[in-house]
Amino acid sequence: MVNRHNRIVERALTRLKLKQLRLLVAVGQHGSIQNAAQDLNVSQPAATKMIQDLELDFEVKLFDRTNRGVVPTVFGEALIRHGKLIFAQVSNAAQELDDLNEGNSGRVVIGTLLAASTSLLPKAIDRLLKDRPNVAIKIVEGTNDVLMPGLLSGEVDMVVGRLPSHRHRENITQEKFFDERVVAVVGPQHPLSRQESLTFAQLKPFGWILPPIETTLRRQTDNYFVQQDQYIPDVAIESVSYLANRSLLSLHDFIGLMPAHVAEKDIHHGILASVDWAVPFGSGPVGVSYRGENSLSPAGSAFLNAARLSAKEISQEYALL
């Protein structure tokens, strides 16, 4: 097994060409060698030969032929994923050199989930900018289903927020910062904002703003609703946008579910009000996901360190609540 691995690595280092990987990725996208060849402006026989050479060098079958074209095998899917990562790293290298040429001290692309967007991420960026005032920062907001593929492909350097519990963990390093609980919140005008010791039965008549269906918190919410006599809200809005959710809660008598730290400042300033009902689900770890220390640029490593220090501060604040 070791000899086979060494043999394949040696062939890849001496014979593999980026054009072959570009073709491989294009074939995976098109499901057709002919269309991929046209994209790369090579002949179909030459494209077929390049794929065959890849299969010989890696000693696996990369595509299965069907009456509709070609479909990647599990080996093909794996090599396509690594090919995309290589091209993303080349693009990142070019971008970083361009940033350095323009006087920026590196570049970092950060994916953020709701649990990190209002406290952890701003604190970490503020700390990073004090050390690297000219660093180029790009923030991408979304759910794990959107951000994790970008992390695996190299388009995103790291994802900060609620750590995925089951999916999106392969080939990813997860670092837990602290545990976060979920609270129910409403607008200050909501009748529940002035009541104490509420039961779930008192929440049932109202509409809800819920996280997207692909999130862990939504699955936990749906399971809880099923346990409550198959409860289905009359109105259920799916949204991951904090600003939209906050506005909707101030305009309508809806109930929203949010990480405690996200809602903390707005509750303190009276923009939102907490519901006196202990949410019996949703607690979970908040942290950072990345592809490993070796995958990070100097700017990425500096942000990771800033996030660790900021999370420690938040944990201490959280302990006092």
C-alpha positions in Angstrom: 0.0 0.0 0.0 2.8 2.4 0.9 4.7 1.5 -2.3 1.5 2.2 -4.4 1.0 5.5 -2.6 4.6 6.6 -3.2 4.4 5.5 -6.8 1.3 7.5 -7.5 2.7 10.6 -5.7 5.9 10.4 -7.7 4.0 10.2 -11.0 1.7 13.1 -10.0 4.7 15.3 -9.1 6.5 14.6 -12.4 3.7 14.2 -14.9 0.5 15.9 -13.6 -0.4 19.1 -15.5 -2.8 21.8 -14.4 -4.5 21.5 -17.8 -5.4 17.9 -17.0 -7.0 19.0 -13.8 -8.8 21.8 -15.5 -10.2 19.3 -18.0 -11.1 16.9 -15.1 -13.1 19.6 -13.3 -14.8 20.7 -16.6 -15.8 17.1 -17.4 -17.4 16.8 -13.9 -19.3 20.1 -14.5 -20.5 19.2 -18.0 -21.0 15.5 -17.6 -19.5 15.3 -21.1 -15.9 15.0 -22.4 -16.9 16.7 -25.7 -18.3 19.8 -24.1 -15.4 20.0 -21.6 -13.0 19.8 -24.5 -14.8 22.6 -26.3 -14.5 24.8 -23.2 -10.8 24.3 -23.0 -10.3 24.5 -26.7 -8.8 21.1 -27.2 -9.9 18.3 -29.4 -12.1 15.5 -28.1 -9.4 12.8 -28.8 -6.8 14.8 -26.9 -9.3 15.3 -24.0 -10.1 11.6 -23.9 -6.3 10.9 -23.9 -5.8 13.3 -20.9 -8.5 11.6 -18.9 -7.0 8.1 -19.7 -3.6 9.3 -18.7 -5.0 10.5 -15.3 -6.6 7.2 -14.8 -3.4 5.4 -15.5 -1.3 7.6 -13.3 -3.7 7.4 -10.3 -4.6 3.8 -11.0 -8.4 4.3 -10.7 -11.4 4.7 -12.9 -12.5 8.3 -12.8 -15.7 8.3 -14.9 -18.5 5.9 -15.8 -20.0 6.2 -19.3 -23.8 6.4 -19.6 -26.1 7.1 -22.5 -26.3 10.7 -21.3 -22.5 11.3 -21.0 -20.1 10.5 -18.2 -20.6 10.4 -14.5 -17.7 10.7 -12.0 -16.9 7.6 -9.9 -16.2 8.0 -6.2 -12.5 8.3 -7.2 -13.4 10.9 -9.8 -15.4 13.0 -7.3 -12.5 12.9 -4.9 -10.0 14.0 -7.5 -12.3 16.7 -8.8 -12.7 18.1 -5.3 -8.9 18.2 -4.8 -8.6 19.8 -8.3 -11.0 22.6 -7.3 -9.0 23.1 -4.1 -5.7 23.4 -6.0 -7.2 26.0 -8.4 -8.7 27.9 -5.5 -5.3 28.0 -3.8 -3.7 29.3 -7.0 -6.3 32.0 -7.1 -5.8 32.8 -3.5 -2.0 33.0 -4.0 -2.5 35.4 -6.9 -4.9 37.5 -4.8 -2.6 37.6 -1.9 0.3 38.7 -4.0 -1.9 41.3 -5.6 -3.0 42.5 -2.1 0.7 42.7 -0.9 1.6 44.6 -4.1 -1.1 47.1 -3.3 0.1 47.5 0.3 -2.4 45.2 2.1 -1.0 42.8 4.7 -2.7 39.7 3.4 -6.2 38.6 2.7 -8.7 36.4 4.6 -12.2 35.1 3.6 -14.4 34.4 6.5 -17.7 32.6 6.4 -20.1 33.5 9.2 -23.2 31.9 10.7 -25.7 33.8 12.8 -24.3 32.7 16.1 -21.0 34.6 15.4 -22.2 37.6 13.3 -23.0 40.2 16.1 -20.3 39.6 18.7 -17.5 37.0 18.0 -16.8 38.0 14.4 -16.7 41.8 15.0 -14.5 41.4 18.0 -12.1 39.1 16.2 -11.9 41.5 13.2 -11.3 44.5 15.4 -8.5 42.6 17.1 -7.0 41.6 13.7 -7.1 45.1 12.3 -5.1 46.4 15.3 -2.3 44.0 14.3 -2.8 44.2 10.6 -4.4 47.5 9.7 -4.2 46.9 5.9 -5.4 43.3 5.8 -8.1 42.6 3.2 -11.1 40.9 4.7 -14.1 39.4 2.9 -17.1 38.2 4.9 -19.5 35.6 3.4 -22.8 35.0 5.3 -24.9 31.9 5.0 -25.8 28.5 6.5 -23.4 25.5 6.9 -24.9 24.0 3.7 -23.7 27.1 1.8 -20.5 27.8 3.5 -18.9 24.4 4.1 -18.6 23.5 0.4 -16.9 26.8 -0.1 -14.5 25.9 2.8 -13.7 22.5 1.2 -13.1 24.0 -2.2 -10.8 26.7 -0.8 -13.1 29.7 -1.6 -13.5 30.3 2.1 -10.6 30.2 4.6 -12.7 29.4 7.7 -16.3 29.4 9.0 -17.1 31.0 12.3 -20.3 30.1 14.2 -22.3 27.1 15.3 -20.3 24.0 14.7 -22.1 21.3 12.5 -23.0 18.3 14.6 -23.1 15.6 11.9 -22.7 16.7 8.3 -19.8 18.8 6.9 -17.1 17.3 9.2 -15.0 15.3 6.8 -11.6 16.8 6.0 -12.4 19.8 8.3 -10.8 20.8 11.6 -13.3 22.0 14.2 -12.3 24.1 17.2 -14.9 24.8 19.9 -14.9 28.2 21.6 -17.9 28.0 23.9 -21.4 26.7 24.2 -24.3 28.9 23.2 -27.9 28.7 24.3 -31.0 29.7 22.3 -33.6 32.2 23.5 -37.1 33.0 22.2 -37.4 36.7 21.4 -40.3 39.1 20.3 -40.8 42.7 19.6 -41.3 45.1 22.6 -44.9 45.5 21.5 -45.7 41.8 21.7 -48.1 40.7 24.5 -45.8 37.9 25.6 -43.0 40.5 26.4 -44.8 41.5 29.5 -45.8 38.0 30.8 -43.8 35.7 33.1 -43.3 32.0 33.5 -44.8 31.1 30.1 -45.7 27.6 28.9 -45.5 26.5 25.3 -49.3 26.4 25.1 -49.2 30.2 25.5 -46.8 30.6 22.6 -48.9 28.4 20.2 -51.3 31.1 18.9 -48.5 33.2 17.4 -46.5 33.1 14.2 -42.8 32.1 14.2 -39.6 33.2 12.5 -37.6 30.0 12.1 -34.1 29.2 10.8 -33.8 27.5 7.4 -34.8 23.9 7.1 -31.3 22.7 6.4 -30.0 23.9 9.8 -29.5 21.9 13.0 -31.6 24.3 15.0 -34.5 24.0 12.6 -34.5 20.2 12.8 -34.5 20.5 16.6 -37.3 23.0 16.4 -39.4 20.8 14.1 -38.8 17.7 16.3 -40.0 19.7 19.4 -43.1 20.9 17.5 -44.0 17.4 16.5 -43.7 16.3 20.2 -46.2 19.1 21.1 -49.2 17.3 19.6 -48.0 17.8 16.0 -48.0 21.6 16.4 -47.8 23.6 13.2 -47.6 27.4 13.4 -50.2 29.4 11.5 -47.4 31.5 10.1 -43.8 30.3 9.8 -41.2 32.5 8.1 -37.8 31.0 7.2 -35.0 33.5 7.5 -31.3 33.6 8.3 -31.1 37.4 8.0 -30.8 39.0 11.5 -31.8 42.5 10.2 -34.9 41.2 8.5 -35.8 39.1 11.5 -35.4 42.1 13.9 -37.6 44.3 11.7 -40.3 41.6 11.3 -40.4 41.1 15.1 -41.0 44.8 15.6 -43.8 44.9 13.0 -45.6 41.7 13.8 -46.4 39.6 16.9 -44.1 36.8 15.8 -41.7 34.8 18.0 -38.1 34.3 16.9 -35.4 31.9 18.0 -31.9 33.3 18.3 -28.5 32.5 19.9 -28.4 34.3 23.2 -25.4 36.4 22.4 -26.9 37.5 19.1 -30.0 39.0 20.7 -28.3 40.2 23.9 -27.6 43.8 22.9 -31.0 44.4 21.3 -32.7 43.0 24.3 -30.7 45.4 26.5 -31.6 48.4 24.4 -35.3 47.5 24.2 -35.3 46.8 20.5 -36.2 43.2 21.2 -37.7 41.5 24.3 -36.9 38.0 25.7 -39.8 35.6 26.2 -39.9 34.1 29.7 -39.8 30.6 28.4 -36.8 28.3 28.6 -36.1 27.0 25.1 -35.7 23.2 25.7 -33.5 22.6 22.7 -30.9 24.3 20.5 -27.9 24.6 22.8 -24.7 23.8 21.0 -21.0 24.6 20.5 -19.8 27.8 18.7 -16.4 27.8 17.2 -14.4 27.8 14.0 -14.1 25.3 11.1 -11.1 25.3 8.8 -9.1 22.9 6.6 -6.2 22.7 9.1 -3.4 25.0 10.2 -1.3 24.4 7.1 -4.2 25.6 4.9 -4.2 29.1 6.4 -2.2 32.1 5.0 -0.4 34.3 7.6 -3.5 36.6 7.6 -5.8 33.6 8.1 -3.6 32.4 11.0 -3.7 35.9 12.5 -7.5 36.0 12.3 -7.8 32.5 13.9 -5.7 33.7 16.8 -7.8 36.8 17.1 -10.9 34.7 17.1 -9.6 32.5 19.9 -8.7 35.5 22.1 -12.1 37.1 21.4 -13.9 33.9 22.2 -12.1 33.7 25.5 -13.4 37.2 26.4 -16.9 36.3 25.4 -16.8 33.1 27.4 -15.9 35.2 30.5 -18.7 37.6 29.8 -21.1 34.8 29.2 -20.2 33.2 32.6 -21.3 36.4 34.3 -24.8 36.5 32.7 
